[in-house]
């Protein structure tokens, strides 16, 4: 939604105290918050600012006194308040969550929606159109901070099917706003560090928690539908709302500061172990051929019961994780006693031989197996986590391979009319600066000099500062009184001297080789890959301009000779004795481009042209 700059940003205006109180009341009622939390999320000194997105959707942003966007609405006349990432960092429990691997986060920031296969964890009781936050996945007991806000595209049942291993495709969340998008950039987010992951704690460690407080604790890191729904609404954070006709109902949050886990009673553990056996009878044991029996009790336990334990269990005191589901913590105390109890119930058949217990048969047709509600198991959670980590590892490797060995950085040096402005800003005039560096210097300068236009904050009063006015003024042009922020930055950059740096990285260590970087004056020039007709009306592909990227002509020619199975040659570039040109026979644009990209040359710095057809005409 905000992946591109806002098309129209109006002037911000202070929000009246009465309107701020109404706004706070709406937030408190919508998200079931205490007045104290309402004051935290809707502070004094709010500003309102109307905007239009790049797709011409109108909205209103509510900004803090520091200009950080805290809430926004989308659509003309809409009164649904959507929290920003700034707000969720203040109060992460405001929305239910879904977590995704770190490799997916840049794609979300780039404007992509969250797909179902990318969901590793999620809160329960999710429904379409519900507002949710998206976090980066961390292994239990950690929960990552919210990095995006969106609407559910599917229900909790669809995600549960994916959790159980079904091949479910499609979108899980329609993303509205992310960390580092253009709504985020309206605030001071560049100076903020991403919060550390939160930890799920045992209920006994929650200081000062009363019985009533315990019922209000939200659940974080829930990865499956609760096996037994009785009383789940209380334990999972109060009443869960039904989806409204407009599809804009949100799930109430709770007053708790962080999620908690509980301790299971021996009866709870025994119930979970029985559920694990029923789950195994429904799945793995159901298809087991008769010759597989008898099975030693220890093998039966480790192969079928332990992997089928529920990842999370709803016990007498609330939710707990699978680490507590152990035979020693149950009422049975031993595997032998547990299996005998299950045999007495008719779920399996046992035989004792020389002091050892053997499982001779199982009964998947038992009524208890048919009525068992499937749960997400320890095995499925582990498999999905491994799958997510493997996918993340492969995506990182692909990204590293795509980046390759070469990195080109555009730089600018103070020059001419901009030197005085850098001196006024207290910066070294002999240094080279990236565009983010220049932007940061500029923002600090105009803020400290109070040059931001009061009525139109996207404008800078450049005429009030001689150094800045000189830096942005064109030749034979009157000094402008004010100018748009982006235009001011563009003029400063254009009046500076362009440079660029080329680095060659050691892929094995991920560090730059200090002997393989080079600074050059001037703009970055692309590598030219051109197909021409040469003598005998044969096509040849010519490569030139590769020297700034620290590529060697002879090595490039040798690799292309093997890759294209064609003759290659290296000759001086006509008119430039210091530069070389590599020639490979045939139309080899794709092969040459792929080779350059594999070496790390960014695609935008490769310029191709096929002049062979024009020559024939």
N, C-alpha and C positions, 0 to 999 in steps of 0.2 A: 504493500500500500504506500509506503514512504521510501521505496528504493530509489526514487528519483527526486530531485529538488521540488519543493512545493511550487505549483504554478502561480499562485497568488497568495501573498501573505500580508494581511492587513496590519495596521498599527495596533499594538497591544494597549489595553485600557485597564485601569484598576477596577477590581470587582467590589461593589458596595458591600458593607458589612452585613446588611440584611440578606443580600444574595449569597454571600459566603456562608452564612448560617443555614440557609435553605439548602445549599449545595452539600454542606456537611451532613445535614439531616438525611438527604437522599442517599448519601454514601453509607451512613450508619444503618439505615433501614434496608437498603439493597443487599449489603454484604453482612448484615447481622453483627455489627461491631459495637464496642463500647464507646461512649462519648470521648474517652481519653484517646483511644486509637483514632477516632474521627478527627480529633484535633491534630494528631500527628500526620494524617494523610491529607487533610484539608486545612493547611495552616493559615494564619493571618497573612495579609498582604498579597493575596492572589491577584493575578492579572488574567484577562481573557484576550484571546487573539484568534480572529477568524482566518481560515485558510481554505485553499482549494488544492487538491492533490493533482498529480500529473494526469490523472484520468478524469479530472474535472468533478471530483466528488467533494462537496462542501463539508466543512467541519469546524469545530471550535476547540481550541486548546486552552486548558487552564494551567497557568504557569505560576511557579513560586516566585517570591520576591527576588530570587537569584536568577530568574528566567529559565528554570528547569521545568519542562513540561511534566505535569503530574497526572492529569486526566485529559481525555479528549472525547469528543462525540463525532460520529460520522453520519452524513446524510442530512438534508435540509429538514429542520424541525425535529430531529431525533433528540431525545432526552436521556438516552442510555449512556451512562458514564463508563468509559473504558479506562482502566488504569494503565499507565505507562511503565516501562521497566524501572524508571526512577522510583515510582511508587512501590513497585513490587520488591525492590531492594530494601525499602524501609520496612515492608511487612510481607514477607514471602508467602505467608499462609493465606493471603487474600483470595487466591484462586486455586482450584485443583490443578494438578500438574501432569505433564507427560515428560519423560526424559529421553534423550537421544544421544548417540555418540558424538564426540567432539568434532569428528570430521564432517558431520552434517551441519553444524552451526554456521560455518561460512556460507553454505548454500542457502540457509534461511535468511541470512543477512543480505544475500544477493537477490532476494525476492522470491525464492521458492517456497512452496507450501510443504508441510511435514507429511511424508508418506507413511502408510501403515507399517511397512517393513522397517522403517527407521525408529519405531517406538520400542524402547527397551523396558521402561517402567511407566506405570500410569496410576492415577487415583481411581478408586471405584466409583460407580454410580454416575458415569459420564453419559451425556445425551447430546444429540445433534444441536448445533447453534449455541451451545453453552460456552461461555468465556473460560479459557484455560491459559495457563502459563506453560512455557516450554523451557526445560532446564537441560544442562549438559549432564550426561550420565556419569555417575560415580557409584562404585560398588558399595553395598550396604556396610556400615550404617550411615553413609554420607548422602546428602542431598545437595545437588548443585544449585546455585542461585538462578532465579528466572532470567532468561535471555531473550524471550519473545512472548508476545501475547497474540492469541488468535481464537477462532471459533471452531468447535468440534464439527467435523464433517460426517462422523459416524457415531454410532452408539457404543457403549461399553461392551455389548455382546460381540460386536465385530472385532474389537481389540482382543477380547478373550479367545475368540477363535484363532486369531493369529498367535496368541500366547501358547495355545495348545499345539501349534505346529501346522495349522491349516495354511494353505497358500492363498493368503488374502492380499489383494492388491488395492490400490487407490489411495486417496488422500485421507489422512487422519485429522489434520487441522488446517483450516484456512488461516494463514498468518496475516495479522493486521499490522503489527509493529514489532520491531526488533531492536536490540542493542546495536548501536552504531549506524542505524538508518538515519534519514534526514530529519525525522521528528526528534530522535535522540540528539542529533547535532545542534538542535536549537538551544540546548542547555549547555552546561559546563562538563559534559560527560568525559571529554578528553582528559580531564584532570583526575577522574575517578578511577580507582582500582576496582576490579571485579571482586565482589565479596567472596570470601572463602566458603567452601561447602559447609552446610550445617550437618550436625550429627544427630541421629535418632538416639534417644536415651531411654534407659529403663525407667519405668514409672516410679520406682522407689527413689530414683535420683532426682525426680522433679521436685524441687524445693517448694514446700508450702502448698502442695496440691491437695485440695479437698476432694471429697467424693464427688461433689457436683462439678468441680473443675475437671476431674478426670473424664467425665462424660463429655466434656466440651473440647477435649484434645483432638486436633485434626490428625489425620493419618498421612504420613509421608512415605514414599517408597512402596506403596501397595502395588503389587504386580499382578493381582488376579482377583477374580470375583470371590467374595467370601463364601466358604462352603455352606455355612448355615446362616441364613439371613435373619434369624430371630434376634431382635434387639440390636441389629447392626446399625440402625439409624442413629441410636444414641451414642454408640461407641465410635462411629465414624464422623461425629461432628454435628449432631442435630438433624433436624428434618431436611430431607433432600427434596428440592422443588421439582415439580413436574414441568415439562417443557410447555411454555405458553404458546398461544396461537401465533404470536408474532415472532417466536423463535429467539427472543432476546433475554430470556430469564437466565440469571446467573446463579451458581451454587453459593449459598451463604458460607461465609468463612466463619471462623471461630475466634474466640478471644485469647486462645493460647499462644504462647510465644514460640513454641516449637513442638514437633511431634514426639510422641512417647511410645514405648513398647512395654508390655506387661509380662509378669511371670505366670507360667501355666501351673495349675494344680496337677497332682498325679492322675486324677480322673480325666483332666483335659488331655494329658499326654496319652493315656490309654485310648481315649476316643480318637485322637489323631492317628495313632498307630493302626487302629481298626479301619479308619478311613483310607489309610495307605494301602492296606490289604485289599479293600474293596476296589480302590483305584487300579491296583495291579491286576485284579481279577477281571476288570472291565477292559483292560488293554493288553499288557504283555502276556499274562498268564492265560488269557482266553484262547490265544492262538498257539499255545505250547503243545506240541505233539505228544501222544501218550508215551512213546519210547524215552522221553526226557525224564520220566520218573523211574525210581525214587530220587529225590533231591535232598541232600543233607540240610539240616535245619540252618546251619551257619551260612551255607551258600544261598539258600532260599531267602534268608534274612537280608544279606548284603546285596543280592542281585535284584530282588523284586520289591521288598518292603522299604528299605531305606531310600532308594531313588524315588519312590512314589509318595513319600511324605509331603504334606502340603507346605508350600514355601512360607506361608503365613497361616497362623491358626487363630480362630476366634475362641478364646477360653472364657472362664468364669470372670476374670478380671479385665478382659479386653483382648487386644491383638498382641501376638507374639510371633517371633520368627522361628524358623525350623531348627535352630541350634538347640532349643530346649526339648525337642521331640526325640527323646532317647529312652531306650528300654529301662535304664536305671532310674529314670525320673517318673516312671509309670507305676501303676498299682501292681503290675505283674512282676517287676524287678528283673526277670530273666526271660530270654527268648523262648525257652522251653515252656515256661508257664503261659506265656502269651499265645503260643501256637496251640497248646492244649485247650485254652479257652476258645480259640477260633474254631478248633475241631469240634468242640462240644456244641458250638452254634451251628455247625453243619457247613462251614465255608471251605473246609479242607479235611483231608484224611491223613492220619499219622500212623507211624509204626516205629516201635523202639527196637533197636538191634544192638546188642552188646553195649548198652548204656548210651548209645547215640540215638537221636530222634531223626527220622526220615519222613519227608512229605511224600506220600505215595499217590495222592490225587488232589485236585482242586475242583470246585463246583461253581463255575461262572454263571450257571443258571439259577443260583440261589436268589430268592426274592430281595434280599438285602442288597445284592449286587445291582439288580435292576433299578432299585429305588435310589441308589447312590448318586449324588450330584457331583459331577467331575470337578476337580480343583486343579489349580496350577501347581505342579510338583517341583520338588527340589531339582530333579533331573532336567525338567524343561527350562527352569530358570537358569541353571548352569549352562545348558546347551545354547540358550538364546544369548546369554552373556558372552560365551565364547564366540558365538557367531558374530555378535556385534563388535567384539574386540578384534576378531579376524578381519571383518569388513573395514573397521577403522584403520587397522594396520595396512591393509591393501590400498585403501584410499590415500593414506599418508605416503606410502611408497610411490603410488601413481603421481601424487602431487610433487614429490621430490624429484621423480624422474622427469616430470613435465618441466619443473624448474631447471633441471639439468645443472650444468656446471657454470653457466654464464649468467651474470646479473648486470643489467645496465641501469644506472641511476642518473636521472636528470638533475643537474645542479645549476645554481645561479650565483654570481658573484656581484657584490655592490659595485656599481660603475656609474660614472657621469653624475646625473642629478640625484641618484639614489644614495650616494655616499653620505651626504649630509644627514639624510633621514636615519641611516643606520648608526651614525655617530650620536644623533639625538636619542636613539633607542638604546644606546649603551652597548652596541654590538661591534664585533671586530669586522672591519671593512675588508680585510684580506682573506677572510674565510669563505668557504663555499657552503651554500644553503640549499636544502631540498624545499619543495613547495610546502609541505607541512611545517617546516621550520619557519618559513616566511610568514605563513598564516598565523602561527602562534605569536611571533614577534609583533605582527600587525595588531592582533586582537588585544594583546597586553598593552600596546602603545595607545590605541584609541580609547581603551578603558581608563588607563591612568591619566590621560590628557582630557578625558571627558569630551570626546569628539563625536560620540554617537548622538544622532539627531533625536531629540526628545519626542517629537511628533511622529517621525517616520524612522523607526529603529534600524531599518535596512539601509538607511543612508548615513554617510559619514560627513561631518562638517569639515571638509579638507581645507577650506579657506581660512579657518581659524588657526591653523598650524603652518607656519612658513616652510618648515622642513618637509612636511608631508605634501603640501601644495606643490613644492618644487619637484618632488619625486614623481608626482602623477601628471604634471602638466606637460602637454605636448608642445613642440616647437611652434612659435608664432600663434599660440593659443592663450586666451585670457585665462587667468587662474579661476577654476570653477569654485563656486561657493560650497556646493555639496555634491556628493557622488555616491552611487550605490556601492555597497561593501565589496561585492564580487568584482565590479568594474575597477574599483580602486586597487584591489589586490592584483588584478590582471595588468594594470598599467605599471605598477611597481615592478612586477616580474618582467614585463616587456622592456623596461628601461634598464634592467640589469644585464650583465654579460653572461650568456649561456655557456655552460660547461657540461660535461658528462663524465661519469666514472664507469669503467668496465671492470668487473671482478670475475675471476675464475675460482670456483669453489672445489674443494676436495669433497666429493660426494660421500666417501667412506666415513669421514669424520664429521662432515657437516660444517667444517670451518673454512674460512677463506685462506687460500695460500697467499701469504704476504708478498711473495715474489710475483704474483699473477694478478695485479690490478694496475689500472692506468687511468690517469686523469687527462682529458683532452678539452681544449677550448673549442667552443662551438656547439651547435645542436647535434643530437644523435642523428647520424645518417643511416638509412636502411641498407641492407644487403640487396643488391639487384640480381634477380634471376631472370634471364632473358633468353628466349628461343629465337634464333635467327637462321636464315638459309645461307649456307656458305657455299664454297666452290663445289660444283657438281650437283647443285640443287639438293644437297643433303642438309638436314636440320641438325643444329648443334645448340646445346644449352650452355650459356655463359654466366659465370658467377663472379661478381666483383663487389668491392666495398666491404669485405669481411675482415680486414685488418683491425679496425677498431674493436672488434669482438674477440681479439686475441686468438684468432684461428690462423693456422699455418697453411699456406697454399699447397705445399707438397703433400702434407698429410690429408688435406681435403680431397686433392686429386686422387690419391691412392685409395681412399675409402670409397669414392664415387666409382672408380674403376672396378672394384670388387662388387659393389652394390648394384651397379647398372650393367655389368658385364660389357662395358663399352670402353673405347679408347679415350684417354684424357690427356690434357696437356696444360702447362702453366706458361703464360707469356706476360710481358709487361703490358699494363693497361695503356692503350693509345693515348698519348698526350700527357701521361703521368708515369714517369719512369720509376717512381718509388712505390707505386701500387701495382698489384698483380691481378691477373684474370685467369680463372680456372675454366677450361672448356671440357665438356663431356659430350660425346656424340649422341645424337638422338634427342627426342623431346622428353626431357627428364625433369620437368618442373616439380611433379609430385615427389619423386625420389629425392631430389635436392632439398626441397622444402622440409620433408620429413626428417632428413638427416640434420639439417640446421636446427630444427626444433628439438630433436633428441639431444643435441649438444647444448641446449639451453637458450638458444637465441629466441627471444619473444616473437611470436608470429606477427605482431604489429610492426616489427622492424624488418620484415621480409617483403620486398616488393617484387611481384612477378609480372611478366609481360610476354605474350606469345606474338612475335612479329613475323612468324613464318607464313601465315596465310596472306598477310598484307604484301609480302614480297612476291608471292606467286602471282597475285593479281597485277 
